[in-house]
Amino acid sequence: MCGIAGFTHRDEAPPEGALRRAIASIHHRGPDQNGVHESGCVSMGAVRLKIQDLAGGDQPVRDAATQTAIVFNGEIYNFRELRAELESLGHRFGSHCDTEVVLRAFLEWDTGCFARLRGMFALAIWCEPARRLVLARDRMGIKPLYLHARGAQLHFASELKALFAHPAVPRTLDPEALNLFLRLNYIPTARTLAAGITKLRPGCYLEWRDGVTRTEAYWQLRFAPRRITRAGAMAELDHLLRESVREHLVSDVPLGVWLSGGLDSSAITHYAAALFPGRLKTFSVSFSGRSFDEAPYFRAVAAQYGADHSEFDLRPEKDDLPAVVERLAHFSDEPSADAGALPVWYLSQMCRRQVTVALSGEGADELFGGYVTYLADRYARWARPLPLRPARALARLLPVSDEKVGLDYKVKRFLEGAAMPPMEAHLYWNGAFPAPHFPAPLPRDWPLDGSAPPATDGSFLHLDQLAYLPDDILNKCDRMSMAHSLEVRPPFLDHRIVEFAAALPHSLKIRGRTLKFLLRELMRDKLPPAVTARPKQGFDIPAHHWFRTALRPMLRDHVTEHSAAAAGLHWPGILALLEEHDARRANHGYALWGLLMLTLWMKEWKITR
């Protein structure tokens, strides 16, 4: 696992020290080794976290005969198969790492090599004779890749902060991206909150050839349900998960599993424990004394598999939360309104003390239908013809809870969303801001560049896989884990499993009120009954409560009229959120988290309008 950065300069002298500053800014992604490659047209570098071939594989990797070099971030799980094929074609290798395999695969198959790779990656390949730079990103967007174009020049990096190291990259807020952030909790590809900076789309490559760029998809996910029995689907998923976990366990450094006590991470633990050659390490975060604490469930799973289990009990009175929240602004790159970043930070910190690689359950909810919002989408179809105004008035009388997602919060948001068109409602339920405080409407070219599918049950999963998964869930996981030099691998996102899930009938994903029906049925006789029967518990913090207690002073210090003006936000609306929350007339904890992270991010990186 690594971080990469670079820029073109077409025979101009590159800015002095810019590349070194860029790779130094992402040292946390690869503290074990760093290197650069510079020519008359391009400067690029990498920092390396050693996972495979600890003695070799330093980056950049070069082929002297063709004057080609690569910087690479990620893991290729089928690199040994590809290496054997390439050796049969006459290629010779000087290391045992996957990066050299990718370089030689490119030399053999050009951009056709990307569809052959199984894994997660973001990479840059420079071909000196052709003055050609090729960038590529994995199918699901597990690894990030940021871009900035300036005339004929191109800058790229694993994180925004590495782009900001170049003097030509502006630090200006994009108002349309800010609108999306406030609506969605995240900024969907290809935008970022920084004007002029974009993200390469998952499953795509970009070619820069002597100042001219083009982008092309090498993989696209297609939803075309096929006929398959429940028994047949269970057998196929069992085989796919076993194979994916087996590949994801390959490592030359210590490895463990993130275990939340939910169905997804418990399923990964089940397969990993059977395949791992030794006692498996598992890691969890608990919230002692709170109703949403999942400790009984993850302890039961850890005990069933004889895991060497560690856990971190997250308590605001014990931990210096404000200091950690400020550090999130530095490592998040873009502010995330997903409060789950905080427990993932602590989980990564604890995990890194023992291992360098961790497997996680990310992706199963989006693939197999795990979010309660999918039920809300269905129930809203029945509610829309009804008079909802009296129901909303009654909902305002519900007592305001201090739970993460209490009954009052769920009922109020459901009724507000039920008054919206179906796609708007689905996005609203995943967001944070209450409907009366919405900013401007969504831009016309989003979602999916103006080609959003019809608002059907399957389309909601499609949308979440293309936007919410890479730009919220995977973004959060990458930044918080790599801040601690920890590689996290999500076996559910093997593209073979993704394609299998896309071809499943919807009835095998959600049946009645049962979410993730197929996965639940598969694991029913494998995991403790309490785990397979329980509803999903979101992995985040009790933001509503903490913003009335431990984090209230920090919130009031940073979310101010001045900070609102700096972002171009409407202060009276924000003040109303703060006062309603303080007076316990409503729960706005998640919206306030987003505002706090936005404010801290703008201050950290000196972003202006």
Residue, then its C-alpha position, 0 to 999 in steps of 0.5 A: m500500500c502506498g501513496i502517489a503524486g506527480f505532475t507534467h511540465r512539458d520541458e519546463a523546469p518543474p517548481e523547485g521542491a514541489l514533488r518532494r513536498a507532495i510525497a512528504s505530505i503523504h508520508h503516512r501512506g507509506p512510511d517504509q520507502n519513498g522515491v521519485h522519477e523525473s524527466g523533461c516532461v514529468s515528475m512523479g513519486a511514491v511513498r511505500l508501505k511494505i506489504q509484499d516482497l519486503a526486500g524488493g519492490d521499491q518504487p518507482v519501478r522502471d523498465a530501462a529498455t522501454q524507458t517506462a516507469i510506474v508509481f502504484n498504490g494498492e494491492i493486486y491479488n492475482f499478480r502471481e497468475l499474471r506473472a506466470e502468464l507474462e513469463s511465458l510470454g518472455h518477460r523477466f522480473g527483478s522482484h517479487c512484487d505486484t507493482e512490477v507485474v502491473l508495469r510488465a502487464f502494461l508493456e504487454w497489453d497496454t491499457g487492456c491490462f487494467a481489466r485483467l487486474r483483480g484488486m484495488f489500485a490507483l497508478a501512474i505509468w510514464c512512457e518517455p519515448a511517447r511522452r505519454l502518461v497513463l493514470a488508472r483507478d480500480r473498478m470500485g474506487i477503493k483507492p483514491l486518485y485526484l486530478h488538477a488540469r492547468g492548461a496542457q499540464l496535469h497534476f495527480a495525487s492520492e490525496l488533496k494535500a499532495l496536490f496543494a504542495h504544487p504552487a499552481v494548484p488553487r485552494t478555492l471552494d467550489p460552491e456547487a460541490l459545497n451544495l452537494f456536500l450539504r445535501l449528501n454528506y459527501i462530494p460525489t465523483a468527479r467533483t471535489l470541494a476544491a474548485g478545479i480539482t476532480k477525481l478520476r472515476p472508478g473503473c477508468y483510465l486517463e491518458w495524457r499525451d504531450g498535453v492532450t488528455r482523454t478518459e475511458a472506462y475499462w469496466q462498467l457495472r451492468f445490472a441485468p438480473r438472471r434466473i437463479t435459485r436461492a440454493g444456487a445463489m447461496a452456493e455461488l456466493d459461498h464459493l466467491l466469498r471463500e475465494s475472495v477472502r483467501e486472496h485478500l489474506v495474502s500478506d508478508v506482514p501481520l494481518g487481522v480483521w475489523l469486527s463490528g459484530g454485524l453480519d458483514s464483518s462477522a462473515i469475513t471473520h468466518y471465512a478468514a478464520a477457516l483460511f488463515p494459517g494461525r490464530l486470527k486477530t480481530f479488532s473492535v470498537s465498543f461504547s460501554g453503557r450505551s444501548f447501541d454498544e455491539a460488544p456482546y455480538f463481536r465478542a461472541v463471534a471472536a469467541q466462536y472462532g478463537a480469535d486473538h481479540s482486541e477492542f477499544d472502548l470509545r468514551p468522550e470523558k476518557d479520550d481527548l475528542p476535540a484534539v482528535v477531531e481536529r486531526l481528522a480535518h488534516f487527514s480527511d482531505e475532504p470534509s466528511a459529514d459521516a461521523g463514523a470517521l471518528p470510531v474508524w480513526y480509533l479502530s485504525q490506531m488500535c489495529r496498527r499497533q499489532v498488524t499492518v493489514a486488516l480485512s473489513g466488511e465494507g461494500a456488502d450493504e450496497l451490494f446486497g441491500g443492507y440499509v434501512t433506507y431501502l425499506a423507507d423507499r418502499y414504505a414511502r410509496w405507500a405513504r405518499p398518497l396519504p395526508l402527511r402534514p398531520a403526521r409530521a405535526l404529531a412527530r414533532l411531539l415525540p421526545v428528543s432522544d440522545e441515541k445515535v438514531g432514535l425513534d424521533y429522528k427516524v420518524k421525522r426524517f421518514l415523514e419529511g422524505a415521504a413528501m419528496p420525489p422517490m430519488e430525492a427522498h432516498l438521497y435525503w435519508n442518507g444525508a444529514f441536513p433537515a429539509p427546511h435547511f436545504p441549500a440550493p437544488l441538486p445540480r442538473d448533471w447529478p446523479l450519474d451525469g444527468s442519466a439517473p436510472p428510474a426510481t426503482d428499488g434496484s436503482f437505489l442500490h445502483l446509485d449507492q454503489l456508484a456514489y455513496l460507496p466510493d465517495d463516503i464509505l471507502n473514502k472514510c475508510d481509506r483516509m482514517s486507516m492510511a492516517h495510521s499507515l494501515e492497509v484495509r482490504p474489503p473482500f466483498l468488493d472483489h469485482r466478481i462478487v460485485e458482478f454476481a450481486a448486480a445479476l441477482p434478482h432483487s428478491l434475493k437481496i431484500r425480502g419482505r422486511t429482511l435486508k441482505f436476505l441472501l447473505r443472511e441465509l448463507m451465514r445463518d448456520k455459520l454465525p451465532p444466531a443473535v448476529t444473523a437475526r439482528p438489524k444493522q447497527g450503523f458504525d458511528i458516534p452518538a453525535h446528538h448527545w456529544f454535541r450537547t456535552a463533550l463536543r459542544p464547546m468545540l462546536r461553538d468555537h468553530v461553527t460561527e458567523h465568521s466561519a459561515a460567511a467564509a463558506g458562503l453559508h446562511w448564518p441564521g439557518i445555521l444558528a437555528l440548527l444550533e439553538e434547536h439542538d441545544a434546546r432539545r427541540a430536534n436532533h441535528g447532530y449529524a448536520l452539525w458534524g458536517l458543518l464542524m468538519l467543513t469549518l475545520w477543513m477550510k481553516e486547515w488548508k486555508i480554503t477561500r471562496 
